[in-house]
Amino acid sequence: MTGPIRSSSTGDRPVDPVARPDPAAVGRYVAAKVPAVTAAFWIIKILTTGMGETISDYLVFHMDPVLAVALTGILLAVALAAQFAVRRYLAGVYWFAVVMVSVFGTMVADAIHVVLGVPYVVSVLVFAIMLTIVLVAWHRSEKTLSIHSIHTPRREAFYWLTVVTTFALGTAVGDMTATTLHLGYLASGLLFAVVIVIPWIAHARFGFAAVPAFWAAYIVTRPLGASFSDWAAVSHERGGLNLGTGAVSIALAIAIAVCVGYLAVTHADAQPAEVEPRVH
């Protein structure tokens, strides 16, 4: 899902990094805080969702659940603080924050069902409403939901709030299909592998807007990655490959580290700076 699903504050046309106008005349250049939407973006995003699922399961079964949630919450706060502190997109900082959102978000979403007994169907409805509220507030404040315009603290705050909410929604949707609807993990993974292509087809073939197409696909990455990682980790009795949450987590961590390391060196997913209009 590269190329076609993209947007920017200047429409679907990014600023040309070569033919730049004079900043003194039009304003100043501001660096984006998030990566470009490339194939690498989707691959790493799906890997992080799977890793978040298996690490969460591993921690809650190998240490006190309350302590596990507290520790991951602290790491999430550190990761987001680092992300807000940097002045431009840095692959290692950004993707570490995404990983921690995945782990912590999975723990919280699971706790709502396991500890509080809230049905997955209810969780899906609640998180869908929450996501709608966040997106409406973001659009009313900034007049755009494009990730190509994340270069102010307020827009970045809206962006990460949206990311956290999509993780929660995606977690509930994946658990609902696997358990409530009794599809199992493999069938759920295959289902979401089909669903995630729909926004791209709608955008590429039928002119569906880039921004909603992006966020629709973004939500689906969570249950897609988590379903396949669960399938690889759980026992044969539960329909899985019985590789274990620890082994799957390590394999996913290595894959993420390799991908992010490549991007950190090549800057292949760095967005060009955009012009911030001068205020007269």
ABEGO torsion letter per residue (X at the ends): XBGABBBBAAEABBBBAABBBBAAAAEBBBBBABBBBBAAAAAAAAAAAAAAAAAAAAAAAABBAAAAAAAAAAAAAAAAAAAAABABBBAAAAAAAAAAAAAAAAAAAAAAAAAAGBBAAAAAAAAAAAAAAAAAAAAAAAGBABAAABABAAAAAAAAAAAAAAAAAAAAAAAAAAAAAGAEAAAAAAAAAAAAAAAAAAAAAAGBBAAAAAAAAAAAAAAAAAAAAAAAABBAAAGBAGAEAAAAAAAAAAAAAAAAAAAAAAGAABBBBBBBBBBX
